[in-house]
Amino acid sequence: MMNPGTYVTNAVAMWAGLAPASEQAPTHLRADLPTATRIILTEPGAIAVVGELAASVPAGTRVTVEDSWGAEALPLNGFDVLRMPLMVRRPGPVEVVGRPGVRVVRVGDADELAAAERVMVDGFPLRSFQPLTRGAALPPRLLDTPGWDVWLGYRNGQPAAAGYTFDDGDAVGVYWLSTQAEHRSAGLGRAVLATALATGPDRPWTLVATDAGRPLYESLGFETVSGAVWYTRN
């Protein structure tokens, strides 16, 4: 079904795998990483619930609370509030168009993983991992973890775009798709995402988009199913 639950189920499984210190509760998943905490609501939430969960994280720790249903987007003291398109793509084929000088690979070793990690952390940017320590965002064990794939796009031999996907058995989630600033507007994000999509034409795919990325995702068949609200304390 085309609803936020597709993303929520995938994100909960993905974060539980990324953060060994994760706790599943009836209403949410809490994933604690060394540099930040992520809380995923697993049912529609109210601002009081979001505030209570956020307050449970020690002051000084970066925390993001995701409400994928986005019924409310109310100010929360000390937090930035972002509303973003939550998108789902129905199963179906995708055309992969080659570009001169562009090569996309499924990451297969620790050095490639580190290169992809650097692109994501710098290109997004992911400030909770800056300055980057190798393996802090994407530990090498993910190379052998079922469901995980990391994708790296090269432009003229240089790491230029990257993202990772997680297959939970029913749907595939797309995360941290980003392009280095000097390689933007050259089709690298499309090349990476289309290559990934082509590996799972029988699956629905899901992601949370930025407004800037939304046109790309729509052009590849993604549809907005809700306005996700993220509450972030930096």
C-alpha positions as CSV (number, residue, x, y, z in Angstrom):
1,M,0.0,0.0,0.0
2,M,1.1,3.6,-0.7
3,N,1.3,4.9,2.8
4,P,3.8,6.1,5.4
5,G,3.9,2.7,7.0
6,T,6.0,1.4,4.1
7,Y,8.8,3.8,5.1
8,V,8.3,3.4,8.8
9,T,8.7,-0.4,8.7
10,N,11.8,0.0,6.6
11,A,13.4,2.8,8.7
12,V,12.8,0.9,12.0
13,A,14.5,-2.2,10.7
14,M,17.4,-0.2,9.1
15,W,18.1,1.9,12.2
16,A,17.9,-1.2,14.4
17,G,20.7,-2.7,12.3
18,L,22.8,0.5,12.2
19,A,22.6,1.1,15.9
20,P,23.2,-2.0,18.0
21,A,22.0,0.0,21.1
22,S,18.4,0.4,19.9
23,E,15.2,0.0,21.9
24,Q,11.8,-1.0,20.4
25,A,8.8,0.3,22.3
26,P,5.1,0.1,21.4
27,T,5.0,3.6,19.9
28,H,8.6,4.1,18.6
29,L,12.1,2.9,18.0
30,R,15.0,4.7,19.7
31,A,18.4,4.2,18.1
32,D,21.4,5.6,20.0
33,L,24.6,6.2,18.1
34,P,27.8,7.6,19.6
35,T,27.1,11.0,18.0
36,A,23.3,11.3,17.9
37,T,20.0,9.7,18.7
38,R,17.2,8.9,16.2
39,I,13.6,8.2,17.3
40,I,11.1,6.9,14.8
41,L,7.5,7.1,15.7
42,T,5.7,3.8,14.7
43,E,2.2,5.3,14.9
44,P,0.8,8.8,14.4
45,G,2.1,11.0,17.1
46,A,1.0,14.1,18.9
47,I,3.3,17.0,19.9
48,A,3.2,15.9,23.6
49,V,4.6,12.5,22.7
50,V,7.3,14.0,20.6
51,G,8.3,16.4,23.4
52,E,8.4,13.6,26.0
53,L,10.6,11.4,23.8
54,A,12.9,14.2,22.9
55,A,13.3,15.2,26.6
56,S,14.4,11.6,27.4
57,V,17.6,12.2,25.4
58,P,20.4,13.9,27.5
59,A,20.9,17.6,26.9
60,G,23.8,18.1,24.6
61,T,23.1,15.1,22.4
62,R,21.9,15.6,18.9
63,V,18.4,14.0,18.5
64,T,15.9,13.7,15.7
65,V,12.3,12.6,16.2
66,E,10.6,11.4,13.0
67,D,6.8,11.7,12.7
68,S,6.2,10.1,9.3
69,W,2.4,10.9,9.3
70,G,3.0,14.6,9.9
71,A,-0.5,15.3,11.3
72,E,1.0,18.2,13.3
73,A,4.0,20.4,12.8
74,L,4.0,22.5,15.9
75,P,7.0,24.4,17.4
76,L,9.0,22.5,20.0
77,N,11.2,24.6,22.2
78,G,14.9,24.1,21.3
79,F,14.1,22.1,18.2
80,D,14.2,22.9,14.4
81,V,11.0,21.6,12.8
82,L,11.3,20.3,9.2
83,R,8.4,19.1,7.0
84,M,9.6,16.9,4.0
85,P,7.9,14.8,1.4
86,L,7.7,11.1,2.3
87,M,7.6,9.2,-1.0
88,V,6.9,5.7,-2.2
89,R,7.6,4.2,-5.7
90,R,5.4,1.3,-6.9
91,P,7.2,-1.8,-8.3
92,G,8.2,-1.4,-11.9
93,P,11.2,-1.2,-14.2
94,V,13.5,1.8,-14.5
95,E,15.7,3.0,-17.3
96,V,19.4,3.3,-16.5
97,V,21.0,5.8,-18.9
98,G,24.8,5.9,-19.2
99,R,26.7,9.2,-18.9
100,P,30.2,9.9,-20.2
101,G,32.7,9.6,-17.4
102,V,30.1,8.3,-14.9
103,R,30.4,4.9,-13.3
104,V,28.2,3.5,-10.5
105,V,29.2,0.5,-8.3
106,R,27.7,-1.5,-5.5
107,V,30.3,-1.0,-2.8
108,G,32.2,-4.2,-2.1
109,D,35.2,-3.4,0.2
110,A,36.1,-1.3,3.2
111,D,38.0,1.4,1.1
112,E,35.1,1.9,-1.2
113,L,32.7,2.1,1.8
114,A,34.9,4.8,3.3
115,A,34.9,6.7,0.1
116,A,31.0,6.5,-0.1
117,E,30.8,7.4,3.6
118,R,32.9,10.6,3.0
119,V,30.7,11.6,0.1
120,M,27.5,11.2,2.1
121,V,28.8,13.0,5.2
122,D,30.3,15.9,3.3
123,G,27.7,16.1,0.5
124,F,24.5,16.1,2.5
125,P,26.0,17.3,4.9
126,L,25.6,15.0,7.9
127,R,26.8,17.3,10.7
128,S,26.4,14.8,13.5
129,F,29.3,12.9,11.9
130,Q,31.6,15.9,11.3
131,P,34.5,15.8,11.6
132,L,34.3,12.3,10.2
133,T,36.0,9.3,11.8
134,R,36.1,6.5,9.3
135,G,33.4,4.0,10.0
136,A,31.4,6.2,12.4
137,A,28.5,6.7,10.0
138,L,28.7,3.4,8.0
139,P,30.7,0.7,9.9
140,P,32.4,-1.9,7.8
141,R,30.2,-4.7,9.3
142,L,27.4,-3.4,7.0
143,L,29.2,-5.0,4.0
144,D,28.2,-8.4,5.4
145,T,24.8,-7.4,6.8
146,P,21.8,-8.8,4.9
147,G,19.6,-6.2,3.2
148,W,22.3,-3.4,3.1
149,D,23.7,-2.1,-0.1
150,V,25.9,1.0,-0.5
151,W,26.2,2.7,-3.9
152,L,29.0,4.9,-5.1
153,G,29.1,7.0,-8.2
154,Y,32.3,8.1,-9.8
155,R,32.8,11.0,-12.2
156,N,36.0,11.0,-14.2
157,G,37.4,8.5,-11.6
158,Q,36.6,10.6,-8.6
159,P,34.0,9.6,-5.9
160,A,31.1,12.0,-6.6
161,A,27.8,10.7,-5.4
162,A,26.6,8.0,-3.0
163,G,23.7,6.6,-1.0
164,Y,22.7,3.4,0.6
165,T,19.6,1.2,0.4
166,F,18.0,-1.2,2.9
167,D,15.8,-4.1,1.8
168,D,13.6,-5.3,4.7
169,G,12.1,-8.2,2.6
170,D,9.0,-6.2,1.5
171,A,10.3,-2.8,0.5
172,V,13.6,-1.0,-0.1
173,G,14.4,2.3,1.5
174,V,16.8,4.9,0.1
175,Y,18.9,6.8,2.6
176,W,21.5,9.6,2.5
177,L,21.6,10.0,-1.3
178,S,23.9,12.9,-1.9
179,T,26.4,14.4,-4.3
180,Q,29.6,16.3,-3.7
181,A,29.1,20.1,-4.3
182,E,31.6,20.2,-7.2
183,H,29.7,17.4,-9.0
184,R,26.2,18.6,-8.7
185,S,23.9,19.2,-11.7
186,A,25.7,16.5,-13.7
187,G,23.2,13.7,-13.2
188,L,25.1,11.8,-10.6
189,G,22.2,11.4,-8.2
190,R,20.0,10.1,-10.9
191,A,22.7,7.7,-12.0
192,V,23.2,6.3,-8.5
193,L,19.4,6.0,-7.7
194,A,18.5,4.5,-11.1
195,T,21.2,1.9,-10.8
196,A,19.9,0.9,-7.4
197,L,16.3,0.9,-8.5
198,A,17.1,-1.4,-11.4
199,T,18.2,-4.1,-8.9
200,G,14.7,-4.4,-7.3
201,P,12.0,-3.8,-9.9
202,D,9.6,-6.2,-8.1
203,R,9.8,-4.1,-4.8
204,P,8.2,-0.9,-3.7
205,W,10.8,1.7,-2.8
206,T,10.6,4.5,-0.2
207,L,12.4,7.6,1.0
208,V,12.1,11.0,2.7
209,A,13.0,13.7,0.2
210,T,14.3,17.2,0.5
211,D,12.4,19.8,-1.5
212,A,15.4,20.1,-3.8
213,G,15.5,16.4,-4.5
214,R,11.8,15.9,-5.0
215,P,11.8,16.6,-8.7
216,L,14.4,13.9,-9.3
217,Y,12.4,11.4,-7.3
218,E,9.2,12.2,-9.0
219,S,10.8,11.8,-12.4
220,L,11.8,8.3,-11.4
221,G,8.3,7.3,-10.3
222,F,8.1,8.2,-6.6
223,E,4.9,9.7,-5.3
224,T,4.4,11.8,-2.1
225,V,2.2,10.0,0.5
226,S,2.7,12.3,3.4
227,G,4.5,15.3,4.7
228,A,6.9,13.9,7.3
229,V,7.8,16.1,10.2
230,W,11.3,15.9,11.7
231,Y,12.1,17.5,15.0
232,T,15.8,18.1,15.4
233,R,17.9,19.3,18.3
234,N,21.5,20.1,17.3
